[in-house]
């Protein structure tokens, strides 16, 4: 499993770095001046498309490594909780929720014919409540998305992983997607660590720390894979708790930050 683990780590590193640098480059272009707005949108769209392919590709690599290297070890274990049945359930539901997030609309602020574009001499507050790009009045909770080039009501953020905005219409799908991803990754990490501990003999007089070092020494690949899954699962779990809280409170990130300030 050594070469598969190396390929997996290298793939994730290159993927995250490419998305990060594309996003930073686009933000610098957008903040510098407004001469190259077309170039900015091209960079933003390219980074968003990379993120759209990132999740299924990354998930496919994780599932392939798990099916190829971890699943054979489950035949020697009788624990019902360690069966990968739950992983496939969370995998299927997460894919369905991901597709719902991708193809569902977060909402668009439509242009009202009766509303005219404010003059340059108007107050700053009036210009702030009007989007000069879409030429539509802006609600307090709406924002113009430079990725999608539309004004989105109750805008939360633009997610690179789904190439779509997250708003009031699809935030429930997004929170369900994060929850099932967290359950899938954490359960996979539990299975990997459980197999590694079963395959490592315990002499009974060892402390947990010394025994865990022995597990890492004997089953390094499984321990490394479990660690990566635990880290990814904790990230998904943190975000899922946050967005479940937003769904319960019927708020978005912008409203919560404004209330906090």
PyMOL commands that set and color helices and strands:
alter all, ss='L'
color gray80, all
select helices_A, chain A and resi 2-32+37-76+85-103+124-128+171-198+208-218+220-249+253-260
alter helices_A, ss='H'
color red, helices_A
select strands_A, chain A and resi 130-131+136-137+143-145+150-152+157-159+164-166
alter strands_A, ss='S'
color yellow, strands_A
deselect
rebuild
show_as cartoon
